[in-house]
C-alpha cells in the first residue's frame, strides 16, 4: 500500500508540475546558449518601444524616496505591482521598471517638466524564459508575487521528492538493482568530477 502511494504521488505530482519543470528546463537552456541566441536577437535582446507619453498630473513630494515616488506614480497610472526603480524623484529622471512575466514596462518620469514616458519591452522568447527563471523571492509587497515564490518552493520540494521516491522505486525492483547501482555510481562520479575540476 505504501509503495503504491509513493508511485502514484510520484506520477501525479510530476504531471501537475510539468509546466514549471519545462520552464526551468527551457530557460536554463536559453541561458546556457545565450551566445547562440544572440544571432537571432542581436547583442542587446532587451528592446523597448514607446507606448505613450503624457504629463503627470500628480505631485511627488520632494522628500519622497525613489520607492515611495514609484509606488505613487504606478498607483496613479493603475499599474501597481512588482517593480524596481533607478534615480531620484528630485534628480534628472526617475526610471521605474514595472515587472511582468510577458510584457514588462519602463516608465520614465522627468521631474522638471512632469513628463511621463511609458515604454513596453518587446517580447522575445529568450528574455521571457530568463525572466521566468529568475522570478523568485518573497521580497515584494504584492500577494500575487508571493504565490509565485510559493510555487517555486513547491517545485523544490517536488524535485526532492522525485529523487527520493525514484530511489525507493528502484530499490523495490530487485531485477534492476544492479543497473541502478551502476547508474547511480556513474552519476555521482560525473557530478564529483565536475564539482572538483571546473
TILOKE-759111 format. One record per atom (N, C-alpha, C): residue number from 1; residue in one letter; chain; x, y, z. Coordinates in steps of 0.001 Angstrom, whole numbers. Example, Ala and Ser with C-alpha at 12.3 -4.5 7.8 and 13.67 -1.06 7.14 Angstrom:
2
k/r/c/xx/yy/zz
1/A/A/13190/-5690/7800
1/A/A/12300/-4500/7800
1/A/A/13200/-3300/7800
2/S/A/12850/-2250/7080
2/S/A/13670/-1060/7140
2/S/A/12900/30/7870
//
This chain:
198
k/r/c/xx/yy/zz
1/X/A/823/-1203/0
1/X/A/0/0/0
1/X/A/864/1263/0
2/X/A/1896/1274/863
2/X/A/2787/2435/933
2/X/A/3520/2626/-386
3/X/A/3959/1518/-971
3/X/A/4663/1583/-2245
3/X/A/3773/2161/-3343
4/X/A/2507/1751/-3359
4/X/A/1566/2256/-4358
4/X/A/1348/3750/-4176
5/X/A/1249/4202/-2914
5/X/A/1079/5628/-2624
5/X/A/2271/6434/-3137
6/X/A/3483/5918/-2919
6/X/A/4704/6585/-3388
6/X/A/4682/6716/-4905
7/X/A/4328/5636/-5592
7/X/A/4319/5635/-7057
7/X/A/3279/6598/-7615
8/X/A/2070/6570/-7038
8/X/A/1014/7457/-7527
8/X/A/1363/8925/-7269
9/X/A/1905/9207/-6087
9/X/A/2297/10581/-5785
9/X/A/3397/11041/-6726
10/X/A/4353/10187/-6983
10/X/A/5458/10476/-7909
10/X/A/4901/10859/-9284
11/X/A/3934/10091/-9764
11/X/A/3397/10309/-11104
11/X/A/2527/11558/-11183
12/X/A/1545/11701/-10282
12/X/A/607/12812/-10378
12/X/A/1266/14151/-10046
13/X/A/2215/14131/-9130
13/X/A/2951/15350/-8826
13/X/A/3748/15793/-10052
14/X/A/4326/14842/-10756
14/X/A/5076/15158/-11974
14/X/A/4158/15765/-13033
15/X/A/2973/15211/-13198
15/X/A/2032/15739/-14185
15/X/A/1572/17144/-13821
16/X/A/1265/17366/-12549
16/X/A/777/18667/-12105
16/X/A/1820/19763/-12297
17/X/A/3086/19460/-12003
17/X/A/4136/20480/-12035
17/X/A/4923/20505/-13346
18/X/A/4416/19807/-14358
18/X/A/5099/19783/-15659
18/X/A/5383/21178/-16222
19/X/A/4432/22144/-16185
19/X/A/4745/23482/-16736
19/X/A/5936/24156/-16059
20/X/A/6028/24050/-14726
20/X/A/7146/24668/-14008
20/X/A/8471/24015/-14397
21/X/A/8479/22699/-14460
21/X/A/9711/21984/-14796
21/X/A/10151/22311/-16217
22/X/A/9189/22400/-17150
22/X/A/9533/22744/-18536
22/X/A/10114/24148/-18623
23/X/A/9524/25100/-17874
23/X/A/10042/26474/-17886
23/X/A/11478/26503/-17384
24/X/A/11759/25784/-16301
24/X/A/13121/25772/-15764
24/X/A/14086/25097/-16737
25/X/A/13633/24030/-17388
25/X/A/14498/23336/-18345
25/X/A/14805/24222/-19547
26/X/A/13760/24812/-20145
26/X/A/13956/25637/-21339
26/X/A/14705/26925/-21021
27/X/A/14417/27530/-19853
27/X/A/15112/28770/-19502
27/X/A/16583/28525/-19214
28/X/A/16892/27392/-18602
28/X/A/18294/27057/-18363
28/X/A/19019/26841/-19679
29/X/A/18330/26210/-20642
29/X/A/18926/26029/-21972
29/X/A/19176/27381/-22640
30/X/A/18222/28311/-22483
30/X/A/18387/29648/-23081
30/X/A/19586/30372/-22483
31/X/A/19765/30258/-21164
31/X/A/20892/30924/-20511
31/X/A/22212/30241/-20847
32/X/A/22166/28934/-21010
32/X/A/23373/28177/-21320
32/X/A/23853/28436/-22745
33/X/A/22929/28815/-23636
33/X/A/23266/29046/-25048
33/X/A/22969/30496/-25440
34/X/A/23266/31424/-24535
34/X/A/22982/32839/-24764
34/X/A/23709/33378/-25995
35/X/A/24942/32975/-26191
35/X/A/25716/33469/-27341
35/X/A/25090/33023/-28651
36/X/A/24582/31805/-28689
36/X/A/23922/31297/-29890
36/X/A/22654/32096/-30180
37/X/A/21878/32424/-29141
37/X/A/20622/33148/-29326
37/X/A/20849/34591/-29765
38/X/A/22030/35136/-29486
38/X/A/22330/36500/-29917
38/X/A/22322/36617/-31443
39/X/A/22537/35509/-32146
39/X/A/22481/35538/-33611
39/X/A/21077/35893/-34101
40/X/A/20078/35543/-33306
40/X/A/18698/35807/-33693
40/X/A/18194/37149/-33162
41/X/A/18639/37534/-31954
41/X/A/18090/38719/-31304
41/X/A/19077/39886/-31221
42/X/A/20317/39686/-31660
42/X/A/21302/40750/-31602
42/X/A/21993/40810/-30249
43/X/A/22952/41732/-30148
43/X/A/23741/41850/-28928
43/X/A/22907/42315/-27740
44/X/A/21907/43131/-28008
44/X/A/21048/43626/-26931
44/X/A/19621/43150/-27171
45/X/A/19263/41987/-26601
45/X/A/17929/41442/-26862
45/X/A/16803/42182/-26145
46/X/A/17148/43035/-25156
46/X/A/16121/43775/-24420
46/X/A/15852/45090/-25140
47/X/A/14731/45164/-25837
47/X/A/14352/46354/-26590
47/X/A/13016/46884/-26066
48/X/A/12899/48215/-26043
48/X/A/11655/48848/-25604
48/X/A/11071/49683/-26738
49/X/A/9743/49719/-26780
49/X/A/9067/50598/-27732
49/X/A/8101/51507/-26962
50/X/A/7993/52769/-27429
50/X/A/7167/53735/-26715
50/X/A/5695/53354/-26820
51/X/A/5034/53391/-25674
51/X/A/3606/53079/-25606
51/X/A/2786/54362/-25522
52/X/A/3263/55291/-24696
52/X/A/2564/56577/-24573
52/X/A/3470/57609/-23910
53/X/A/3061/58857/-24040
53/X/A/3779/59964/-23399
53/X/A/2734/60940/-22876
54/X/A/2890/61378/-21648
54/X/A/1875/62244/-21051
54/X/A/2477/63122/-19969
55/X/A/1721/64139/-19591
55/X/A/2105/64993/-18476
55/X/A/1547/64374/-17206
56/X/A/2393/64240/-16196
56/X/A/1956/63638/-14932
56/X/A/1248/64692/-14102
57/X/A/-32/64421/-13789
57/X/A/-849/65406/-13072
57/X/A/-649/65362/-11561
58/X/A/-40/64271/-11067
58/X/A/184/64157/-9632
58/X/A/1382/64973/-9175
59/X/A/1564/65019/-7875
59/X/A/2692/65750/-7288
59/X/A/3516/64789/-6442
60/X/A/4789/64692/-6750
60/X/A/5696/63838/-5987
60/X/A/6354/64705/-4910
61/X/A/6176/64392/-3637
61/X/A/6812/65189/-2576
61/X/A/8330/65223/-2744
62/X/A/8952/66371/-2528
62/X/A/10403/66491/-2745
62/X/A/11230/65595/-1823
63/X/A/10670/65229/-672
63/X/A/11416/64384/258
63/X/A/11070/62899/106
64/X/A/10330/62542/-946
64/X/A/9943/61145/-1153
64/X/A/11152/60309/-1570
65/X/A/11218/59083/-1099
65/X/A/12262/58160/-1538
65/X/A/11912/57683/-2947
66/X/A/12899/57146/-3686
66/X/A/12590/56613/-5020
66/X/A/11468/55576/-5000
67/X/A/11455/54705/-3989
67/X/A/10412/53683/-3911
67/X/A/9047/54309/-3665
68/X/A/8967/55289/-2764
68/X/A/7694/55958/-2479
68/X/A/7161/56666/-3724
69/X/A/8058/57333/-4445
69/X/A/7642/58030/-5661
69/X/A/7146/57040/-6713
70/X/A/7852/55915/-6843
70/X/A/7461/54907/-7833
70/X/A/6105/54315/-7504
71/X/A/5873/54015/-6231
71/X/A/4573/53472/-5805
71/X/A/3458/54451/-6144
72/X/A/3682/55733/-5875
72/X/A/2659/56748/-6142
72/X/A/2367/56845/-7640
73/X/A/3414/56886/-8445
73/X/A/3227/57021/-9902
73/X/A/2510/55794/-10463
74/X/A/2918/54607/-10063
74/X/A/2273/53391/-10556
74/X/A/810/53330/-10118
75/X/A/525/53758/-8897
75/X/A/-854/53756/-8413
75/X/A/-1713/54715/-9241
76/X/A/-1173/55901/-9531
76/X/A/-1920/56878/-10326
76/X/A/-2147/56398/-11758
77/X/A/-1250/55554/-12241
77/X/A/-1380/55017/-13597
77/X/A/-2168/53703/-13635
78/X/A/-2625/53235/-12471
78/X/A/-3303/51930/-12358
78/X/A/-2421/50801/-12875
79/X/A/-1148/50852/-12524
79/X/A/-187/49823/-12948
79/X/A/567/49280/-11737
80/X/A/-121/49150/-10625
80/X/A/533/48677/-9414
80/X/A/1020/47240/-9584
81/X/A/2116/46939/-8901
81/X/A/2682/45598/-8944
81/X/A/4172/45652/-8666
82/X/A/4836/44516/-8801
82/X/A/6261/44430/-8512
82/X/A/7060/45325/-9461
83/X/A/8075/45997/-8903
83/X/A/8867/46920/-9712
83/X/A/10252/47086/-9102
84/X/A/11126/47665/-9894
84/X/A/12408/48171/-9389
84/X/A/12523/49605/-9884
85/X/A/13385/50393/-9247
85/X/A/13450/51811/-9595
85/X/A/14899/52293/-9562
86/X/A/15202/53214/-10468
86/X/A/16527/53835/-10520
86/X/A/16362/55348/-10568
87/X/A/17328/56072/-9997
87/X/A/17283/57522/-9995
87/X/A/16573/58047/-8760
88/X/A/16381/59366/-8735
88/X/A/15731/60014/-7599
88/X/A/14638/60946/-8114
89/X/A/13567/61104/-7320
89/X/A/12478/61992/-7767
89/X/A/12874/63460/-7838
90/X/A/13992/63830/-7199
90/X/A/14451/65215/-7275
90/X/A/15650/65361/-8216
91/X/A/15911/64329/-9013
91/X/A/17040/64379/-9935
91/X/A/16581/64640/-11360
92/X/A/17402/64220/-12321
92/X/A/17080/64423/-13735
92/X/A/15883/63581/-14156
93/X/A/15884/62300/-13727
93/X/A/14757/61438/-14069
93/X/A/14682/60259/-13107
94/X/A/13508/59689/-13033
94/X/A/13242/58514/-12226
94/X/A/12754/57430/-13192
95/X/A/13435/56302/-13185
95/X/A/13073/55228/-14108
95/X/A/12514/54051/-13325
96/X/A/11281/53691/-13631
96/X/A/10596/52592/-12954
96/X/A/10483/51422/-13917
97/X/A/10942/50267/-13476
97/X/A/10810/49053/-14277
97/X/A/9677/48228/-13671
98/X/A/8527/48248/-14324
98/X/A/7356/47507/-13839
98/X/A/7455/46067/-14332
99/X/A/7674/45163/-13396
99/X/A/7903/43766/-13754
99/X/A/6610/43084/-14186
100/X/A/6750/42222/-15180
100/X/A/5620/41446/-15683
100/X/A/6216/40269/-16451
101/X/A/5659/39063/-16309
101/X/A/6278/37912/-16970
101/X/A/6311/38006/-18490
102/X/A/5287/38621/-19105
102/X/A/5222/38645/-20566
102/X/A/5611/40003/-21133
103/X/A/5091/41082/-20568
103/X/A/5357/42413/-21137
103/X/A/5742/43418/-20056
104/X/A/6987/43400/-19607
104/X/A/7456/44403/-18633
104/X/A/7391/45808/-19239
105/X/A/7319/46804/-18384
105/X/A/7259/48187/-18839
105/X/A/8356/49016/-18179
106/X/A/8760/50052/-18892
106/X/A/9703/51026/-18350
106/X/A/8995/52374/-18342
107/X/A/8903/52978/-17165
107/X/A/8213/54259/-17016
107/X/A/9237/55298/-16587
108/X/A/9439/56301/-17422
108/X/A/10456/57322/-17171
108/X/A/9758/58620/-16779
109/X/A/10057/59074/-15573
109/X/A/9450/60308/-15053
109/X/A/10504/61407/-15015
110/X/A/10191/62531/-15648
110/X/A/11082/63699/-15633
110/X/A/10497/64735/-14694
111/X/A/11092/64925/-13510
111/X/A/10527/65848/-12511
111/X/A/10421/67303/-13002
112/X/A/11373/67757/-13830
112/X/A/11399/69165/-14225
112/X/A/10160/69559/-15018
113/X/A/9772/68709/-15981
113/X/A/8603/69050/-16808
113/X/A/7403/68153/-16526
114/X/A/7496/67325/-15460
114/X/A/6396/66440/-15055
114/X/A/5942/65533/-16207
115/X/A/6882/65081/-16997
115/X/A/6534/64250/-18151
115/X/A/6748/62775/-17829
116/X/A/5849/61957/-18317
116/X/A/5957/60502/-18177
116/X/A/6039/59878/-19553
117/X/A/7043/59046/-19746
117/X/A/7149/58249/-20970
117/X/A/6995/56791/-20567
118/X/A/6019/56122/-21153
118/X/A/5743/54722/-20833
118/X/A/6150/53860/-22016
119/X/A/7038/52912/-21760
119/X/A/7543/52029/-22810
119/X/A/7261/50578/-22448
120/X/A/7058/49769/-23471
120/X/A/6806/48348/-23284
120/X/A/7965/47553/-23868
121/X/A/8420/46549/-23130
121/X/A/9512/45725/-23626
121/X/A/9019/44834/-24759
122/X/A/9769/44839/-25841
122/X/A/9432/43992/-26996
122/X/A/9645/42532/-26614
123/X/A/8649/41719/-26892
123/X/A/8717/40311/-26490
123/X/A/9699/39541/-27353
124/X/A/10530/38738/-26689
124/X/A/11257/37683/-27402
124/X/A/11412/36504/-26450
125/X/A/11479/35326/-27008
125/X/A/11402/34103/-26206
125/X/A/12580/33952/-25244
126/X/A/13776/34390/-25645
126/X/A/14962/34201/-24808
126/X/A/14854/35004/-23506
127/X/A/14507/36294/-23613
127/X/A/14404/37112/-22407
127/X/A/13197/36695/-21561
128/X/A/12120/36245/-22217
128/X/A/10957/35749/-21471
128/X/A/11339/34554/-20609
129/X/A/12078/33608/-21184
129/X/A/12478/32411/-20442
129/X/A/13404/32761/-19284
130/X/A/14360/33641/-19531
130/X/A/15270/34036/-18443
130/X/A/14511/34763/-17334
131/X/A/13561/35598/-17723
131/X/A/12774/36334/-16735
131/X/A/11977/35372/-15852
132/X/A/11388/34348/-16457
132/X/A/10622/33373/-15692
132/X/A/11533/32563/-14771
133/X/A/12742/32273/-15240
133/X/A/13684/31503/-14435
133/X/A/14104/32278/-13193
134/X/A/14256/33593/-13338
134/X/A/14786/34412/-12241
134/X/A/13699/34928/-11292
135/X/A/12429/34709/-11629
135/X/A/11359/35166/-10727
135/X/A/11370/34326/-9463
136/X/A/11542/34974/-8321
136/X/A/11641/34233/-7072
136/X/A/11573/35215/-5911
137/X/A/11489/34685/-4721
137/X/A/11620/35503/-3523
137/X/A/10308/36099/-3040
138/X/A/10284/36384/-1742
138/X/A/9122/36967/-1082
138/X/A/9364/38433/-737
139/X/A/10241/39106/-1494
139/X/A/10645/40460/-1138
139/X/A/9662/41532/-1618
140/X/A/8671/41158/-2435
140/X/A/7749/42151/-2963
140/X/A/6577/42377/-2002
141/X/A/5899/43495/-2193
141/X/A/4781/43857/-1324
141/X/A/3435/43407/-1886
142/X/A/3461/42512/-2852
142/X/A/2230/42121/-3531
142/X/A/2008/40617/-3397
143/X/A/775/40261/-2970
143/X/A/461/38862/-2685
143/X/A/616/37943/-3876
144/X/A/295/38442/-5081
144/X/A/402/37593/-6271
144/X/A/1840/37160/-6519
145/X/A/2786/38071/-6258
145/X/A/4200/37724/-6413
145/X/A/4595/36644/-5404
146/X/A/4029/36717/-4189
146/X/A/4332/35707/-3173
146/X/A/3808/34332/-3565
147/X/A/2673/34297/-4278
147/X/A/2147/32994/-4694
147/X/A/3081/32334/-5693
148/X/A/3710/33149/-6553
148/X/A/4689/32572/-7491
148/X/A/5902/32038/-6720
149/X/A/6379/32808/-5754
149/X/A/7519/32360/-4948
149/X/A/7167/31071/-4203
150/X/A/5937/30981/-3725
150/X/A/5495/29764/-3040
150/X/A/5482/28582/-3998
151/X/A/5070/28814/-5250
151/X/A/5075/27718/-6232
151/X/A/6499/27239/-6509
152/X/A/7480/28159/-6454
152/X/A/8878/27766/-6619
152/X/A/9302/26840/-5476
153/X/A/8859/27179/-4253
153/X/A/9140/26301/-3118
153/X/A/8539/24916/-3332
154/X/A/7323/24867/-3891
154/X/A/6680/23575/-4164
154/X/A/7483/22751/-5168
155/X/A/8009/23425/-6183
155/X/A/8825/22722/-7175
155/X/A/10079/22151/-6525
156/X/A/10696/22916/-5622
156/X/A/11890/22437/-4914
156/X/A/11560/21185/-4109
157/X/A/10442/21231/-3383
157/X/A/10020/20076/-2586
157/X/A/9719/18892/-3504
158/X/A/9026/19174/-4622
158/X/A/8654/18104/-5551
158/X/A/9890/17426/-6149
159/X/A/10886/18226/-6545
159/X/A/12087/17647/-7146
159/X/A/12853/16800/-6132
160/X/A/12872/17252/-4872
160/X/A/13498/16446/-3820
160/X/A/12745/15132/-3646
161/X/A/11414/15220/-3649
161/X/A/10591/14014/-3516
161/X/A/10791/13079/-4698
162/X/A/10862/13643/-5918
162/X/A/11066/12789/-7099
162/X/A/12365/12005/-6992
163/X/A/13418/12686/-6535
163/X/A/14692/11994/-6391
163/X/A/14623/10867/-5367
164/X/A/14056/11174/-4201
164/X/A/13982/10165/-3134
164/X/A/13003/9041/-3480
165/X/A/11843/9382/-4078
165/X/A/10877/8338/-4440
165/X/A/11402/7489/-5590
166/X/A/12208/8099/-6468
166/X/A/12838/7319/-7540
166/X/A/13790/6273/-6970
167/X/A/14550/6680/-5942
167/X/A/15429/5716/-5269
167/X/A/14614/4599/-4624
168/X/A/13501/4942/-4021
168/X/A/12634/3945/-3385
168/X/A/12100/2946/-4413
169/X/A/11597/3469/-5541
169/X/A/11019/2589/-6565
169/X/A/12086/1706/-7199
170/X/A/13274/2268/-7388
170/X/A/14364/1465/-7953
170/X/A/14723/318/-7002
171/X/A/14826/594/-5721
171/X/A/15234/-429/-4757
171/X/A/14196/-1540/-4639
172/X/A/12940/-1209/-4892
172/X/A/11887/-2215/-4824
172/X/A/11961/-3228/-5964
173/X/A/12493/-2826/-7095
173/X/A/12587/-3728/-8246
173/X/A/13931/-4453/-8200
174/X/A/13933/-5650/-7650
174/X/A/15181/-6389/-7445
174/X/A/15942/-6612/-8752
175/X/A/15195/-6837/-9838
175/X/A/15853/-7151/-11115
175/X/A/16684/-5985/-11645
176/X/A/16380/-4772/-11205
176/X/A/17089/-3600/-11735
176/X/A/18121/-3028/-10760
177/X/A/18326/-3690/-9639
177/X/A/19224/-3108/-8633
177/X/A/20659/-2976/-9144
178/X/A/21117/-3971/-9879
178/X/A/22488/-3925/-10393
178/X/A/22704/-2750/-11331
179/X/A/21816/-2611/-12323
179/X/A/21925/-1489/-13260
179/X/A/21705/-151/-12538
180/X/A/20849/-178/-11512
180/X/A/20609/1035/-10741
180/X/A/21850/1497/-10004
181/X/A/22556/547/-9396
181/X/A/23808/880/-8701
181/X/A/24815/1459/-9687
182/X/A/24890/858/-10869
182/X/A/25817/1341/-11893
182/X/A/25460/2766/-12318
183/X/A/24171/3013/-12552
183/X/A/23720/4344/-12972
183/X/A/23965/5387/-11882
184/X/A/23632/5020/-10641
184/X/A/23824/5945/-9535
184/X/A/25303/6260/-9325
185/X/A/26147/5251/-9390
185/X/A/27584/5439/-9215
185/X/A/28156/6326/-10315
186/X/A/27718/6086/-11567
186/X/A/28201/6893/-12693
186/X/A/27769/8349/-12533
187/X/A/26520/8557/-12093
187/X/A/26026/9920/-11907
187/X/A/26778/10654/-10817
188/X/A/27004/9979/-9687
188/X/A/27744/10597/-8580
188/X/A/29188/10887/-8994
189/X/A/29794/9968/-9719
189/X/A/31190/10141/-10149
189/X/A/31324/11323/-11104
190/X/A/30401/11437/-12067
190/X/A/30464/12538/-13026
190/X/A/30224/13875/-12329
191/X/A/29248/13901/-11397
191/X/A/28981/15126/-10645
191/X/A/30211/15535/-9835
192/X/A/30839/14568/-9174
192/X/A/32034/14852/-8373
192/X/A/33180/15358/-9260
193/X/A/33301/14776/-10451
193/X/A/34350/15192/-11389
193/X/A/34169/16667/-11754
194/X/A/32929/17060/-12117
194/X/A/32667/18455/-12465
194/X/A/32847/19368/-11237
195/X/A/32424/18879/-10083
195/X/A/32476/19686/-8867
195/X/A/33915/20069/-8508
196/X/A/34838/19131/-8667
196/X/A/36212/19359/-8199
196/X/A/37196/19742/-9290
197/X/A/36742/19760/-10549
197/X/A/37694/20098/-11629
197/X/A/37320/21361/-12384
198/X/A/36088/21832/-12269
198/X/A/35680/23008/-13042
198/X/A/35687/24232/-12129
//
